[in-house]
Amino acid sequence: MRFRTVPSGAADPLRVVIVGAGGMGRAWLATVADSPDTTLTGIADLDVALARRAADAAGLPDLPVGTDAVALARQTGAQAMINVTVPEAHHPVTTAALFAGLPVLGEKPAAENVSRALSLAAAAEVTGELFMVSQSRRWNPQLARLREMVARLGRIGTVSTSFFRSERFGGFRERMAYPLLVDMAIHAFDSARFLLGAEPVTAYCQSYNPPWSWYAGDANATVVFEMDGGTRYVYDGSWCSPGAPTSWNGAWRVSGEMGTASWDGDHDPILDAEGQTGQPTGPPYSGIAGALQVFVRALRTGEPPSGEVHENVMSLAMVESAVRSAASGRLERVDDVLRQAHAQALRDETRAEVRDALAGWSSARDALTGVSRSRSAGTGRR
Ligand SMILES: NC(=O)c1ccc[n+]([C@@H]2O[C@H](COP(=O)([O-])OP(=O)(O)OC[C@H]3O[C@@H](n4cnc5c(N)ncnc54)[C@H](O)[C@@H]3O)[C@@H](O)[C@H]2O)c1
């Protein structure tokens, strides 16, 4: 998607406001404050005292705080917003920012469901502002090296991720119906799309809760996705599996025509393929600092970044397809999930111009993969 560029440089760093002062908001606060590419202008949270405490804890007692992120951005001259609120607030906060002329870098997931995420993709089209989702694993240099190895394996048969940990979070995760699928698996699903450069076609999932689980919902899930091109992606995970924990990134195996690549999630990946030697280089950045660097560079150059909302939504569609299959017990088609989410987005949309943009899409899949947008290029506000 074409979007408005925002020039910045060493002498003129991008002025950024953060919204959301919870656990992850504090991590972003430290990252933005440390980056030579950005100047932090303020932090907003519905709980303004929490925002104040977060700023104080970061050694920034004079940092402006507020409850309304757009108002704070205006008061402090911010040029962009980082949205680190809870998933339910992603849609209203990001929509308000885009319509106020602010590009947004948002924490995953894009929104609380695919329908709301489609609305955000349409809002980005209408406003011509960049909305990039920070899916932090995308910026892991080891994953990038694994991706380069995968490109040397010829056709790919199966990709698998094992994720087995024993986590006692307390709070909302222990009350969710599908905590592993909804709160965690999106990282792996997004990484699988990134590794393969392929999109999901179907999902079959069995999710369940072992008898010793301390979660109310299903802490275990096994999902098989068919990706376009025929590769199968298998995700096998648990959040209540005592002993021998895998990495937070999961343990990966990619089986291809010419060999196998594997990654334990914490160390350099290993390539076992005839005639292939040498370790690929990978990008020079990682984690949320990497996402911030990529966001600033995209605003300078106008090059769509990895994680641009249209490109990101399919990872959320994988989560919803897996949950739907877990509930129905059947194989689910991702296009059915997208079609229903598109219809829901049209029903729920309150902004006429966003509804018009959604109505102009031939299908959600076409819009997300660029087909509709290339047909209607030039219809954005800017
Ligand atoms: N990339 C990762 O590895 C990673 C890790 C943890 C969390 N996250 C994501 O980061 C986001 C935040 O997670 P968290 O753990 O910090 O949550 P949290 O609940 O600790 O903090 C969220 C904050 O948002 C504030 N908020 C909610 N609605 C708001 C609104 N409309 N305006 C202003 N503030 C509002 C809340 O008051 C709260 O302080 C979530 O989307 C989560 O999925 C990502």
The ligand as an SDF file (V2000), in Angstrom:
LIG
                    3D

 44 48  0  0  0  0  0  0  0  0999 V2000
    5.4000   -8.9050   21.2950 N   0  0  0  0  0  0  0  0  0  0  0  0
    5.3330   -9.5100   22.4520 C   0  0  0  0  0  0  0  0  0  0  0  0
    6.0970  -10.4010   22.7300 O   0  0  0  0  0  0  0  0  0  0  0  0
    4.2760   -9.0740   23.4410 C   0  0  0  0  0  0  0  0  0  0  0  0
    4.4110   -9.3970   24.7990 C   0  0  0  0  0  0  0  0  0  0  0  0
    3.4280   -8.9410   25.6890 C   0  0  0  0  0  0  0  0  0  0  0  0
    2.3400   -8.1970   25.2230 C   0  0  0  0  0  0  0  0  0  0  0  0
    2.2390   -7.9330   23.8830 N   0  0  0  0  0  0  0  0  0  0  0  0
    1.0870   -7.1420   23.3690 C   0  0  0  0  0  0  0  0  0  0  0  0
    1.1880   -5.8100   23.8550 O   0  0  0  0  0  0  0  0  0  0  0  0
   -0.1200   -5.2710   24.1030 C   0  0  0  0  0  0  0  0  0  0  0  0
   -0.1970   -4.7640   25.5430 C   0  0  0  0  0  0  0  0  0  0  0  0
    0.0490   -5.8510   26.4130 O   0  0  0  0  0  0  0  0  0  0  0  0
    0.4240   -5.5960   27.9640 P   0  0  0  0  0  0  0  0  0  0  0  0
    0.8590   -6.9200   28.4840 O   0  0  0  0  0  0  0  0  0  0  0  0
    1.3350   -4.4150   28.1070 O   0  0  0  0  0  0  0  0  0  0  0  0
   -1.0310   -5.2270   28.5520 O   0  0  0  0  0  0  0  0  0  0  0  0
   -1.3760   -4.4420   29.8970 P   0  0  0  0  0  0  0  0  0  0  0  0
   -2.7590   -4.8100   30.2430 O   0  0  0  0  0  0  0  0  0  0  0  0
   -0.2650   -4.6200   30.8860 O   0  0  0  0  0  0  0  0  0  0  0  0
   -1.3190   -2.8840   29.4670 O   0  0  0  0  0  0  0  0  0  0  0  0
   -2.2200   -2.3200   28.5450 C   0  0  0  0  0  0  0  0  0  0  0  0
   -2.4890   -0.8710   28.9520 C   0  0  0  0  0  0  0  0  0  0  0  0
   -3.3420   -0.2740   27.9680 O   0  0  0  0  0  0  0  0  0  0  0  0
   -4.1570    0.6680   28.6320 C   0  0  0  0  0  0  0  0  0  0  0  0
   -5.3090    0.9960   27.7910 N   0  0  0  0  0  0  0  0  0  0  0  0
   -6.3490    0.1770   27.4490 C   0  0  0  0  0  0  0  0  0  0  0  0
   -7.2000    0.8380   26.6420 N   0  0  0  0  0  0  0  0  0  0  0  0
   -6.6920    2.0720   26.4450 C   0  0  0  0  0  0  0  0  0  0  0  0
   -7.1160    3.2080   25.7030 C   0  0  0  0  0  0  0  0  0  0  0  0
   -8.2510    3.1880   24.9850 N   0  0  0  0  0  0  0  0  0  0  0  0
   -6.3530    4.3330   25.7480 N   0  0  0  0  0  0  0  0  0  0  0  0
   -5.2290    4.3640   26.4880 C   0  0  0  0  0  0  0  0  0  0  0  0
   -4.7610    3.2970   27.2120 N   0  0  0  0  0  0  0  0  0  0  0  0
   -5.4970    2.1760   27.1890 C   0  0  0  0  0  0  0  0  0  0  0  0
   -4.5360   -0.0260   29.9330 C   0  0  0  0  0  0  0  0  0  0  0  0
   -4.9550    0.9230   30.9000 O   0  0  0  0  0  0  0  0  0  0  0  0
   -3.2220   -0.7300   30.2940 C   0  0  0  0  0  0  0  0  0  0  0  0
   -2.4240    0.0580   31.1670 O   0  0  0  0  0  0  0  0  0  0  0  0
   -1.1080   -6.3810   23.7650 C   0  0  0  0  0  0  0  0  0  0  0  0
   -1.5840   -6.2110   22.4560 O   0  0  0  0  0  0  0  0  0  0  0  0
   -0.2570   -7.6560   23.8540 C   0  0  0  0  0  0  0  0  0  0  0  0
   -0.7320   -8.6990   23.0030 O   0  0  0  0  0  0  0  0  0  0  0  0
    3.1920   -8.3370   23.0020 C   0  0  0  0  0  0  0  0  0  0  0  0
  1  2  1  0
  2  3  2  0
  2  4  1  0
  4  5  1  0
  4 44  2  0
  5  6  2  0
  6  7  1  0
  7  8  2  0
  8  9  1  0
  8 44  1  0
  9 10  1  0
  9 42  1  0
 10 11  1  0
 11 12  1  0
 11 40  1  0
 12 13  1  0
 13 14  1  0
 14 15  2  0
 14 16  1  0
 14 17  1  0
 17 18  1  0
 18 19  2  0
 18 20  1  0
 18 21  1  0
 21 22  1  0
 22 23  1  0
 23 24  1  0
 23 38  1  0
 24 25  1  0
 25 26  1  0
 25 36  1  0
 26 27  1  0
 26 35  1  0
 27 28  2  0
 28 29  1  0
 29 30  1  0
 29 35  2  0
 30 31  1  0
 30 32  2  0
 32 33  1  0
 33 34  2  0
 34 35  1  0
 36 37  1  0
 36 38  1  0
 38 39  1  0
 40 41  1  0
 40 42  1  0
 42 43  1  0
M  CHG  2   8   1  16  -1
M  END
$$$$
